[in-house]
Amino acid sequence: MKTVKKVLDVLEAFEKPQVELSISELVASSRLNTSTVYRICSELVQRGYLARVGNRGKYRLGQRFIKFYDTLSEVTKLKDIALAFMQKLSKDINESVTLSVLVGSEITDIACVISSHKLQLHSNEGETLPLHCTSAGKIFLSQMDSDTLNRVLKIKGISPRTTNTITDLNLLNKEITIVRREGIAFDDEEYELGIRSVATQVKGQDGNVIAALAVVGPSVRISVQRMKELIPAIKGCSAEISRALGYGRNTSS
């Protein structure tokens, strides 16, 4: 953790726009010694997080941060576009609705609309969740080829969260095959007992799946049959979001 703190102390010196800093200025700002700052800067330059400014001995933020900014901008745009459709869906079915994106080998909720029921499920935006035992996670697993899928599952593991969690790799692969075919995924109390969810895919302009839309609720209200009944509503909502994002404008899909 000390190493991480030192790197952040150097990077935070660049918070002002268009700032260019020398090693001595970074030493003064971070209060680290010269050799440490030099090593950190050299590594950050190699990784694209910093860039040298000509032969002037100064550094500025590198192109790598632009990629992060672009990603953040796309997520913000996605959330802004989807929210009105999510609110309508939540009102129509009176259940909570979430929107998730893939971050590494986990999913992150970027938006959530809570139902008006007294018994509510609160989703924390920004919270990371596993792929193998959530309906939204299974949507993203279904987009991977078999080699990538098996590699991700082996790296992250398929440990049980509840007695309903699928922990057999062959059985999970069979379920993902169905999700891939039908474009719909279920969580039958697999992530947390007492909670069920149903999810489908949201597509971007290029036709790739960029998010998962899910309806989440307590199992006392959302039975297995109710999950199936929710499919037309959630698929209709995801189709509207996808169209608003530009999907289908230049294709025959």
Backbone bond lengths (Angstrom), bond angles and torsions (degrees), N, CA, C in turn:
res aa  C-N    CA-C-N  psi(-1)  N-CA   C-N-CA  omega(-1)  CA-C   N-CA-C  phi
1 M - - - 1.458 - - 1.531 111.86 -
2 K 1.338 116.77 -30.68 1.462 119.45 179.45 1.525 110.66 -63.44
3 T 1.336 116.30 -39.03 1.469 120.20 178.67 1.519 110.98 -64.01
4 V 1.332 116.34 -43.48 1.471 120.79 178.78 1.521 109.97 -60.46
5 K 1.319 116.81 -43.55 1.469 120.89 179.92 1.525 110.78 -61.01
6 K 1.312 117.44 -40.94 1.460 120.83 179.85 1.523 111.18 -63.88
7 V 1.326 116.48 -43.16 1.474 120.52 178.57 1.529 110.08 -62.23
8 L 1.335 116.68 -43.72 1.466 119.98 179.34 1.522 111.47 -66.45
9 D 1.337 117.87 -35.49 1.465 120.68 176.88 1.526 110.55 -60.02
10 V 1.328 116.79 -37.54 1.467 120.54 178.05 1.528 110.40 -71.68
11 L 1.328 117.30 -47.78 1.467 120.62 -176.75 1.525 111.98 -64.09
12 E 1.323 117.27 -36.66 1.464 119.76 -176.83 1.524 112.65 -68.12
13 A 1.308 116.75 -13.89 1.464 119.91 175.24 1.525 111.10 -69.15
14 F 1.338 117.26 -17.89 1.464 122.07 -176.96 1.536 112.25 -97.18
15 E 1.328 117.56 19.52 1.467 120.39 -175.47 1.528 112.73 -66.21
16 K 1.314 117.94 -30.50 1.459 119.74 179.48 1.528 109.86 -74.08
17 P 1.341 117.60 143.10 1.471 120.04 -177.67 1.527 112.02 -65.81
18 Q 1.338 115.09 143.63 1.459 123.38 174.40 1.522 113.14 58.96
19 V 1.327 116.66 28.03 1.459 119.78 -178.30 1.528 110.70 -84.78
20 E 1.328 115.87 139.75 1.454 123.25 174.55 1.524 107.46 -124.96
21 L 1.321 116.51 129.22 1.457 120.39 -173.44 1.522 111.34 -130.00
22 S 1.307 115.84 143.57 1.456 121.76 176.03 1.526 109.13 -89.66
23 I 1.333 116.22 170.49 1.463 120.69 177.85 1.522 110.50 -58.90
24 S 1.333 116.90 -43.97 1.468 119.86 -178.75 1.530 111.51 -63.44
25 E 1.322 115.79 -37.28 1.477 118.83 178.19 1.526 110.56 -68.62
26 L 1.326 116.19 -37.22 1.466 119.76 178.18 1.521 111.05 -69.14
27 V 1.322 116.85 -35.30 1.466 121.00 176.43 1.528 109.86 -62.44
28 A 1.325 115.84 -44.87 1.467 119.86 -179.87 1.516 111.75 -65.38
29 S 1.333 116.31 -38.30 1.464 120.65 -178.09 1.524 112.67 -72.96
30 S 1.333 116.11 -43.48 1.472 120.68 -175.20 1.524 113.46 -87.64
31 R 1.344 115.50 -19.11 1.474 121.87 -177.03 1.533 111.78 63.38
32 L 1.320 115.16 28.52 1.458 121.33 173.80 1.527 108.32 -101.35
33 N 1.329 115.87 164.11 1.461 117.42 179.21 1.531 110.71 -77.37
34 T 1.325 115.05 162.97 1.461 121.15 -172.62 1.529 112.72 -60.98
35 S 1.325 117.28 -43.86 1.465 120.19 -177.36 1.526 111.07 -64.66
36 T 1.340 117.21 -38.60 1.468 120.99 178.89 1.519 110.72 -64.81
37 V 1.336 116.42 -45.54 1.464 120.52 179.96 1.524 110.32 -63.40
38 Y 1.316 116.91 -40.52 1.470 120.50 -179.99 1.526 110.80 -63.30
39 R 1.335 117.54 -43.45 1.474 121.00 -179.97 1.529 110.84 -64.37
40 I 1.331 115.68 -42.43 1.465 120.14 179.42 1.529 110.13 -62.93
41 C 1.324 116.49 -45.54 1.465 119.99 -179.16 1.525 111.44 -63.95
42 S 1.312 116.86 -40.35 1.459 120.40 179.95 1.526 110.94 -61.40
43 E 1.330 116.48 -43.68 1.468 120.23 179.35 1.526 111.06 -67.43
44 L 1.334 116.69 -40.43 1.460 120.31 180.00 1.526 111.47 -66.80
45 V 1.319 117.42 -33.02 1.459 120.77 175.54 1.523 110.25 -66.50
46 Q 1.330 116.51 -44.42 1.472 120.53 178.97 1.513 111.81 -60.67
47 R 1.335 116.72 -35.28 1.470 120.94 -178.28 1.529 112.95 -87.51
48 G 1.328 116.91 -4.49 1.462 119.71 176.59 1.511 115.55 89.66
49 Y 1.333 117.41 4.36 1.460 119.88 -179.08 1.524 111.95 -82.43
50 L 1.323 116.83 -26.55 1.462 122.15 173.18 1.522 108.44 -125.91
51 A 1.333 115.65 160.52 1.460 121.23 176.52 1.523 108.06 -137.22
52 R 1.324 115.69 142.21 1.464 119.89 175.86 1.523 109.32 -77.60
53 V 1.317 116.38 143.32 1.465 121.78 179.99 1.519 108.54 -98.57
54 G 1.325 116.97 96.22 1.459 121.95 179.51 1.515 112.29 52.46
55 N 1.331 115.04 -136.36 1.467 120.94 178.23 1.514 111.38 -108.37
56 R 1.330 115.53 24.11 1.467 119.27 -173.86 1.522 112.53 -89.71
57 G 1.332 116.93 -0.50 1.460 119.01 178.41 1.510 113.73 72.61
58 K 1.319 116.75 20.48 1.462 120.33 179.76 1.521 110.65 -116.56
59 Y 1.320 115.01 163.52 1.464 122.02 -177.36 1.528 109.43 -128.21
60 R 1.305 114.61 152.08 1.473 121.99 172.83 1.515 108.04 -138.84
61 L 1.336 117.51 170.01 1.453 121.07 177.64 1.530 110.10 -63.50
62 G 1.327 116.23 142.91 1.448 121.53 -176.24 1.517 113.87 -94.70
63 Q 1.336 115.73 178.92 1.464 122.21 -177.01 1.523 112.97 -64.78
64 R 1.324 116.93 -22.98 1.474 119.37 -178.21 1.522 111.22 -58.78
65 F 1.335 116.42 -34.95 1.461 119.51 -179.55 1.518 111.70 -70.05
66 I 1.322 117.44 -27.50 1.467 120.10 177.25 1.523 110.11 -64.56
67 K 1.337 116.18 -37.20 1.468 120.05 177.80 1.525 110.40 -63.03
68 F 1.348 116.00 -41.90 1.463 119.01 177.30 1.521 110.64 -62.47
69 Y 1.323 115.99 -41.57 1.458 120.32 179.80 1.523 111.22 -63.34
70 D 1.330 115.70 -43.10 1.465 119.67 178.76 1.521 111.03 -61.12
71 T 1.345 115.85 -42.40 1.469 120.14 178.57 1.516 110.62 -62.69
72 L 1.325 116.72 -45.16 1.458 121.16 179.58 1.522 110.98 -62.04
73 S 1.339 116.26 -40.30 1.464 120.31 179.29 1.521 111.26 -63.90
74 E 1.340 116.93 -40.07 1.457 120.69 179.19 1.524 111.42 -65.85
75 V 1.338 116.44 -40.02 1.462 120.35 178.57 1.525 110.33 -64.86
76 T 1.339 116.49 -42.04 1.467 120.72 178.82 1.521 110.70 -63.09
77 K 1.331 116.89 -43.09 1.469 121.52 178.08 1.518 110.43 -62.04
78 L 1.317 116.70 -44.84 1.462 121.64 179.66 1.520 110.61 -59.04
79 K 1.323 116.13 -47.42 1.466 120.60 -179.77 1.523 111.18 -62.03
80 D 1.334 116.77 -45.44 1.465 120.84 -178.43 1.523 111.55 -61.15
81 I 1.329 116.60 -41.58 1.468 120.63 -178.80 1.527 111.13 -70.75
82 A 1.322 115.99 -41.09 1.464 120.27 -172.74 1.526 113.99 -76.02
83 L 1.310 117.28 -26.76 1.461 120.30 -168.61 1.526 114.06 -58.14
84 A 1.328 117.92 -44.45 1.469 120.40 -178.45 1.532 110.84 -63.06
85 F 1.327 117.55 -40.14 1.464 121.57 178.07 1.534 110.71 -67.07
86 M 1.320 116.46 -38.58 1.465 120.81 177.86 1.521 111.28 -64.59
87 Q 1.321 116.23 -40.98 1.470 120.44 179.43 1.526 111.15 -62.93
88 K 1.330 116.57 -41.18 1.470 120.46 178.13 1.523 110.87 -64.93
89 L 1.339 116.74 -44.28 1.462 120.13 178.98 1.524 110.68 -61.55
90 S 1.315 117.12 -45.28 1.460 120.72 -179.93 1.527 111.34 -60.92
91 K 1.327 116.10 -40.04 1.463 120.27 178.53 1.524 111.22 -67.07
92 D 1.331 116.70 -40.38 1.468 121.17 -177.77 1.523 112.22 -66.26
93 I 1.341 117.25 -39.89 1.472 120.09 -175.47 1.529 112.30 -104.70
94 N 1.336 116.21 -8.76 1.470 123.56 -179.63 1.539 111.94 55.08
95 E 1.311 114.71 47.48 1.463 121.34 173.19 1.529 108.46 -138.34
96 S 1.310 115.89 163.72 1.458 120.66 -180.00 1.532 110.85 -75.14
97 V 1.325 115.55 146.06 1.459 121.89 -177.71 1.531 108.65 -128.89
98 T 1.318 116.99 133.25 1.464 120.94 179.21 1.522 111.10 -123.44
99 L 1.325 115.45 156.25 1.456 122.46 175.25 1.524 107.45 -126.59
100 S 1.333 116.05 125.74 1.467 120.86 -174.85 1.520 111.20 -125.55
101 V 1.328 114.89 150.98 1.463 121.11 174.62 1.519 108.60 -124.76
102 L 1.321 114.69 159.81 1.459 120.86 178.79 1.522 109.41 -85.51
103 V 1.331 115.31 126.82 1.471 121.35 176.75 1.525 106.93 -127.06
104 G 1.333 115.89 103.63 1.456 119.55 -175.69 1.515 109.90 67.89
105 S 1.314 116.46 -118.74 1.468 121.32 178.28 1.520 111.22 -117.20
106 E 1.335 115.57 31.58 1.467 122.49 174.90 1.519 108.26 -140.08
107 I 1.328 115.93 171.32 1.458 119.64 174.28 1.519 109.53 -111.32
108 T 1.326 114.77 153.45 1.459 121.54 177.53 1.518 108.94 -129.48
109 D 1.320 117.46 129.71 1.456 121.65 175.44 1.526 108.54 -75.25
110 I 1.332 116.98 123.61 1.463 120.26 178.97 1.521 112.00 -105.74
111 A 1.329 117.51 -12.59 1.465 121.23 178.15 1.522 109.25 -155.67
112 C 1.316 115.51 147.57 1.464 120.39 179.01 1.518 109.81 -150.46
113 V 1.317 116.35 133.53 1.468 122.77 174.23 1.523 107.07 -114.73
114 I 1.321 116.76 120.01 1.464 122.32 -175.15 1.527 110.70 -89.12
115 S 1.320 116.81 139.18 1.469 121.51 179.80 1.525 110.31 -70.29
116 S 1.323 115.23 169.49 1.469 120.61 -179.12 1.523 112.33 -90.70
117 H 1.330 117.47 1.07 1.462 120.16 179.06 1.525 110.95 -63.19
118 K 1.329 115.98 149.81 1.465 119.36 174.75 1.526 110.16 -66.06
119 L 1.337 116.02 -36.95 1.457 120.34 175.01 1.517 107.67 -87.78
120 Q 1.344 115.42 101.73 1.456 120.58 -173.70 1.517 111.18 -118.56
121 L 1.321 114.29 157.33 1.455 121.23 172.96 1.517 108.05 -112.77
122 H 1.307 116.48 122.85 1.461 120.69 -177.97 1.518 110.20 -99.79
123 S 1.313 115.92 122.14 1.458 121.71 177.67 1.525 108.65 -101.75
124 N 1.314 115.69 133.27 1.456 120.16 178.90 1.526 109.42 -91.31
125 E 1.325 116.78 113.32 1.451 120.20 178.51 1.527 109.49 -59.98
126 G 1.310 116.00 134.23 1.455 120.59 -177.68 1.518 113.28 95.09
127 E 1.326 116.91 -10.43 1.467 120.47 178.62 1.529 109.91 -71.55
128 T 1.322 116.71 137.21 1.458 120.79 177.94 1.521 110.60 -94.20
129 L 1.333 115.55 141.71 1.459 122.12 -177.48 1.527 109.55 -133.21
130 P 1.323 117.57 153.66 1.472 120.37 -179.01 1.523 111.99 -72.85
131 L 1.318 115.67 162.52 1.460 121.45 -178.59 1.522 112.85 -85.78
132 H 1.315 117.48 -40.33 1.469 121.04 -166.06 1.516 114.64 -74.14
133 C 1.336 118.26 -18.84 1.469 119.56 -174.32 1.522 113.22 -125.91
134 T 1.329 117.23 18.30 1.463 121.46 174.71 1.523 108.43 -124.18
135 S 1.317 116.40 148.09 1.465 119.09 -178.37 1.526 110.84 -64.83
136 A 1.332 117.22 -41.64 1.464 120.33 178.83 1.519 110.58 -64.84
137 G 1.324 116.54 -39.81 1.458 120.30 178.65 1.518 112.37 -61.68
138 K 1.320 116.62 -39.15 1.462 120.63 179.98 1.529 111.35 -66.17
139 I 1.335 116.60 -30.31 1.465 119.60 176.23 1.523 109.83 -60.12
140 F 1.321 116.83 -43.77 1.465 119.83 -179.61 1.524 111.65 -72.42
141 L 1.328 117.41 -35.65 1.459 119.74 176.00 1.525 110.74 -60.80
142 S 1.318 116.14 -35.01 1.464 120.46 -177.45 1.523 112.53 -69.13
143 Q 1.343 117.49 -15.05 1.456 121.41 179.79 1.525 112.61 -89.97
144 M 1.330 116.35 -6.40 1.468 120.70 -178.36 1.518 110.97 -90.68
145 D 1.331 116.50 147.12 1.456 118.96 172.26 1.525 108.43 -71.59
146 S 1.310 117.06 166.88 1.468 120.54 -171.69 1.520 112.77 -60.81
147 D 1.333 117.31 -38.01 1.467 119.94 -179.83 1.523 111.33 -65.84
148 T 1.335 116.34 -46.52 1.470 120.51 179.02 1.516 110.61 -64.03
149 L 1.334 115.87 -43.13 1.460 120.95 -179.98 1.524 111.32 -57.66
150 N 1.315 116.37 -51.33 1.463 119.87 -178.33 1.522 111.91 -65.75
151 R 1.337 116.87 -35.50 1.456 119.93 178.84 1.523 110.86 -65.88
152 V 1.339 116.98 -44.23 1.464 121.15 179.33 1.522 110.97 -63.14
153 L 1.335 116.23 -44.08 1.465 120.03 -178.33 1.526 111.82 -66.48
154 K 1.328 116.29 -35.15 1.463 119.19 179.16 1.524 111.34 -72.35
155 I 1.328 115.95 -38.04 1.467 119.84 179.79 1.525 110.93 -69.21
156 K 1.320 116.25 -48.98 1.471 120.00 -177.62 1.523 112.65 -81.23
157 G 1.334 116.16 -24.17 1.457 119.53 -177.49 1.517 111.73 81.83
158 I 1.322 115.42 162.90 1.476 120.65 177.34 1.527 107.85 -127.35
159 S 1.304 114.48 52.37 1.464 120.65 -178.34 1.523 110.80 -67.09
160 P 1.331 117.54 149.34 1.466 120.57 -177.32 1.524 112.56 -72.78
161 R 1.316 115.29 132.74 1.465 121.22 170.30 1.528 109.75 -95.03
162 T 1.339 115.43 -34.22 1.464 121.74 176.94 1.526 107.04 -141.58
163 T 1.324 115.07 179.78 1.469 119.63 176.96 1.521 111.27 -69.01
164 N 1.335 118.41 -15.00 1.462 122.41 -179.90 1.531 113.53 -92.17
165 T 1.323 118.07 -9.56 1.460 121.16 -178.46 1.523 110.91 -62.62
166 I 1.313 116.37 132.29 1.466 120.89 176.28 1.529 108.43 -77.50
167 T 1.320 116.29 114.87 1.466 120.96 -177.48 1.527 112.46 -114.75
168 D 1.315 116.81 5.01 1.457 121.85 175.80 1.523 107.87 -97.60
169 L 1.322 117.06 120.16 1.459 121.41 -174.96 1.523 112.44 -59.94
170 N 1.325 117.69 -38.98 1.463 120.45 179.23 1.520 111.92 -65.39
171 L 1.328 116.05 -42.42 1.468 119.98 179.28 1.521 111.20 -66.02
172 L 1.338 115.80 -39.55 1.466 118.90 179.11 1.526 110.48 -66.38
173 N 1.318 116.65 -39.98 1.464 120.09 177.38 1.530 111.67 -61.25
174 K 1.336 116.42 -39.05 1.463 120.25 177.80 1.530 110.78 -64.07
175 E 1.333 115.43 -40.68 1.468 118.29 179.16 1.526 111.01 -66.71
176 I 1.336 117.00 -40.89 1.466 120.23 179.88 1.524 110.59 -64.38
177 T 1.324 117.31 -33.24 1.469 120.97 176.54 1.532 110.18 -61.71
178 I 1.325 116.15 -40.90 1.476 120.90 178.08 1.524 110.01 -66.65
179 V 1.333 116.85 -42.72 1.474 121.20 178.52 1.520 109.87 -60.44
180 R 1.321 116.46 -42.03 1.465 121.40 179.85 1.531 110.77 -61.92
181 R 1.318 116.50 -38.03 1.467 121.34 -178.26 1.530 112.08 -75.87
182 E 1.322 116.69 -41.08 1.457 120.60 -172.06 1.532 113.92 -98.10
183 G 1.334 117.08 -15.78 1.460 120.12 179.18 1.519 113.58 70.17
184 I 1.309 117.07 21.87 1.463 121.95 -179.65 1.525 108.47 -139.49
185 A 1.330 116.88 143.13 1.464 121.06 -178.02 1.528 109.78 -135.84
186 F 1.324 115.50 150.37 1.463 121.66 -178.41 1.522 111.21 -122.69
187 D 1.313 115.12 149.66 1.465 123.02 168.91 1.529 105.96 -124.41
188 D 1.331 115.08 101.49 1.458 121.57 -177.69 1.535 109.03 -95.24
189 E 1.340 114.82 73.57 1.467 121.92 -178.76 1.534 111.79 57.52
190 E 1.314 115.56 35.83 1.464 121.31 -178.26 1.528 112.61 -88.61
191 Y 1.331 116.18 -31.65 1.463 120.11 178.49 1.525 111.26 -89.09
192 E 1.326 115.25 -39.56 1.468 120.52 179.59 1.521 109.02 -150.90
193 L 1.317 116.09 130.84 1.469 119.89 178.68 1.518 109.83 -61.71
194 G 1.332 115.62 136.65 1.455 120.43 179.72 1.518 113.41 92.42
195 I 1.342 117.35 0.14 1.461 120.68 -179.41 1.528 109.66 -128.53
196 R 1.326 115.50 131.73 1.458 121.29 173.63 1.527 109.29 -123.99
197 S 1.314 114.94 154.65 1.464 119.15 177.34 1.519 110.17 -151.05
198 V 1.311 114.62 156.83 1.462 122.05 176.20 1.517 106.74 -134.07
199 A 1.342 117.34 135.30 1.472 121.12 -174.68 1.510 111.31 -134.11
200 T 1.325 114.44 156.81 1.459 121.12 173.99 1.513 109.14 -142.49
201 Q 1.317 116.27 176.73 1.464 121.29 -171.89 1.518 112.69 -94.87
202 V 1.326 114.76 147.34 1.466 122.75 172.15 1.521 106.78 -115.26
203 K 1.324 116.05 128.52 1.470 120.61 -176.01 1.521 111.61 -107.31
204 G 1.332 114.47 146.00 1.452 120.80 175.54 1.516 110.97 -88.32
205 Q 1.315 115.30 -174.64 1.464 120.67 -175.41 1.521 112.13 -60.72
206 D 1.336 116.96 -31.87 1.465 120.12 -178.50 1.520 113.65 -84.97
207 G 1.338 116.58 0.99 1.459 120.54 178.40 1.513 114.59 90.09
208 N 1.325 117.08 -5.43 1.465 119.87 177.44 1.523 111.01 -79.10
209 V 1.322 115.99 148.54 1.464 120.85 177.67 1.520 108.37 -75.27
210 I 1.330 116.74 120.48 1.461 120.74 -177.35 1.525 112.84 -112.94
211 A 1.336 116.97 -11.32 1.458 119.95 -179.42 1.517 109.55 -158.13
212 A 1.328 114.64 165.51 1.462 120.97 174.95 1.525 108.07 -123.25
213 L 1.316 115.54 129.60 1.462 122.70 177.92 1.518 108.11 -101.55
214 A 1.333 116.88 128.11 1.468 119.62 -175.80 1.520 111.67 -133.30
215 V 1.322 114.96 145.64 1.460 122.44 168.74 1.517 106.67 -103.48
216 V 1.330 116.09 127.95 1.463 121.50 -174.86 1.522 109.34 -127.34
217 G 1.336 115.58 137.35 1.461 118.16 178.37 1.510 112.18 -165.96
218 P 1.317 116.46 169.92 1.466 120.86 179.53 1.526 110.93 -68.57
219 S 1.310 115.73 146.08 1.468 120.53 -177.15 1.520 112.57 -66.13
220 V 1.339 117.84 -18.91 1.470 119.47 177.49 1.525 111.05 -69.02
221 R 1.334 116.83 -21.80 1.462 120.79 176.87 1.519 111.88 -105.49
222 I 1.341 115.73 -38.22 1.461 119.34 -177.20 1.525 108.92 -102.64
223 S 1.316 114.88 95.63 1.462 121.08 176.12 1.527 108.79 -79.60
224 V 1.311 116.79 174.29 1.463 120.72 175.87 1.529 109.66 -60.48
225 Q 1.331 116.08 -40.82 1.454 120.40 178.46 1.521 111.36 -65.60
226 R 1.344 116.07 -39.63 1.465 120.26 179.45 1.527 110.71 -64.07
227 M 1.329 117.60 -37.44 1.464 120.06 176.95 1.519 110.45 -57.70
228 K 1.321 116.44 -43.63 1.465 120.40 179.98 1.527 110.76 -66.08
229 E 1.340 116.55 -37.37 1.461 120.21 179.88 1.519 112.33 -66.76
230 L 1.324 116.78 -24.49 1.465 121.15 -178.39 1.528 113.07 -80.71
231 I 1.318 117.44 -10.97 1.466 121.19 -175.12 1.534 112.80 -55.97
232 P 1.341 120.52 -50.22 1.469 119.19 -178.72 1.522 112.89 -59.28
233 A 1.332 116.80 -39.93 1.469 120.15 -178.03 1.523 111.51 -67.23
234 I 1.323 116.94 -44.80 1.462 119.15 -177.53 1.523 111.47 -72.29
235 K 1.340 116.93 -34.93 1.461 119.28 176.65 1.529 110.84 -68.29
236 G 1.316 116.63 -37.40 1.463 119.99 177.66 1.512 111.36 -63.74
237 C 1.334 116.52 -41.50 1.461 121.10 179.32 1.521 110.94 -65.89
238 S 1.321 116.96 -44.46 1.472 120.00 -179.45 1.525 110.87 -64.28
239 A 1.335 116.74 -35.22 1.464 120.31 178.05 1.534 110.42 -65.18
240 E 1.327 116.98 -39.16 1.470 120.73 178.55 1.527 110.70 -65.44
241 I 1.333 116.20 -43.28 1.465 119.91 178.25 1.530 109.96 -62.65
242 S 1.321 115.99 -44.62 1.468 120.37 -179.45 1.528 111.29 -60.46
243 R 1.336 116.43 -42.94 1.469 119.84 178.48 1.528 110.59 -63.90
244 A 1.339 116.27 -39.97 1.468 120.37 179.35 1.530 111.39 -65.02
245 L 1.331 116.30 -27.05 1.465 121.54 177.58 1.526 112.70 -83.74
246 G 1.333 116.33 -5.23 1.455 120.63 176.35 1.504 114.77 106.92
247 Y 1.347 118.59 -0.04 1.448 120.30 -179.08 1.532 110.24 -69.20
248 G 1.314 116.35 132.76 1.454 121.23 177.03 1.503 114.89 93.73
249 R 1.340 117.45 -9.40 1.462 119.26 -177.81 1.533 112.84 -69.22
250 N 1.339 113.83 -35.65 1.464 117.31 -177.34 1.524 111.98 -117.91
251 T 1.351 115.67 17.61 1.455 119.44 179.00 1.517 109.62 -129.34
252 S 1.294 115.33 169.67 1.456 120.53 178.43 1.499 112.18 -93.38
253 S 1.408 117.64 2.53 1.451 121.80 -177.05 1.500 109.99 -71.22
